[in-house]
Structures are given as structure tokens and as C-alpha cells.
Amino acid sequence: MNNKRLKIMLMVVVAIFMFACGLTPAPAVIPPEQLGTAIVQTAAALASQTALYAPPTVPGSDNTATAIIIPSSTPTEAETATPFIVTVATRTPTITQTSTATVTITPTKTPNQPCVVAALVPAENAQFGSGAFFDTVWTVINTGTMTWMAGNVDFVYQTGTKMHLYGDILDIPSTASPNQSLVLIVHMQAPTTKGTYSETWSIKEGSNIYCTISMGIEVK
């Protein structure tokens, strides 16, 4: 009985080996009543061979085989291929210098136009008592080319001891065209301390100064 089983198993193994090698084995004749027994015995034999050559099981591991790739010492074609480099030429921008526009400002009014003081009351360095009230009156001639328009042009305090009584900016009383005279009156009070004092005023329109005049007194 054992010889029959061994013979059947051997025939099955030989058939599988020849099939794997591409050989067509001669058909083995197995009695029908022994076919199931042969299949079971063949499977058991293959399982014994697989267990014999299988790697040992490591505790705690899922026993999954890991493929290890050993690099070849011979470089592959992809490693030895010369890289293809594309060089894109860039254009150097050309800077065209543009001319700078020159802005010419034409003044509508000429500052520091000449003027003439035709009369001054009180006279220069007139003497006054301490704290005395008086009026300074300038008669000014417009010797320039611009008209001093009333409402636009002011009579403005500039420097000196403040002896005037009613503000630093006064309106001119009337319009003075070129070569016309203008009378300017400022109410003042002499200082209480002895000495020489003066004030300077200007005829202005905005930042344009048309005429600069002054006065001076002596307190005794």
C-alpha cells in the first residue's frame, strides 16, 4: 500500500516538473478510486517541501518578505546619459533716456518793485515824550509797473519795536497805479522808556513785496 502511494506521488511530482519546464509528460494513469487520495498526498508533500525551505518565522513580525535591491556597479543608460540643457537667451533691456521737461514760471507780479517815499510825518528821529500818541504818515509813489489794487494789496508790519496800535496787517486805502501816490497812515504810541525806536513796513500782495519803508523816533 505504501509503495503504491509513493509511486503515485512520484508520478504527480514528475508531471508538475515537466509542465513547468515546458515538457509534455506522458499521461499518468490513476485509477478513479485513488484520484482523491493522490491529490491530497501530493498537496501534503508540496507543503512539506515549502515548509522545509521557507525562512524562519520571527516573533512579533508579520513575516512579510521585504525586497532588497542591490545597486548594480554598472551605471544604467539613464545614469550615464548627458543631460539636455536648453539655454534661453534673454534680451538686455534698452533704456532710452527721455528729456526732462523744463517748466518756465512766468511771474505775474515782480517782487521788490521800486517805490519812492515822497513825504514822512513825523520826520525821521523826531522826538516824543514817554508814552505819547502820534500818527505816522507815509506818502509813497508807485514807481514800478504793477498796479497796487485796493482789496488785494496789504500794508504789513515787518520788524522793529511795535509802536503801532491796531494790528500788523492793514489794507491800503486806495488803488495806486504806476506813477501814482498812496498815503498810508498808522496810529502809534511812543514807548515809555527813553531811547531810539523804529518800525519797518511793506506793501505786499501775497508773497510779493512791492515796497519796503520805515520810520524812527526818539523818546526823551
Secondary structure, 3 states (H helix, E strand, C coil): CHHHHHHHHHHHHHHHHHHHCCCCCCCCCCCHHHHHHHHHHHHHHHHHHHHHHCCCCCCCCCCCCCCCCCCCCCCCHHHHCCCCCCCCCCCCCCCCCCCCCCCCCCCCCCCCCCEEEEEEECCCCEEECCCCEEEEEEEEEECCCCCECECCEEEEEEEECCCECCCCEEECCCCECCCCEEEEEEEEECCCCCEEEEEEEEEEECCEEEEEEEEEEEEC
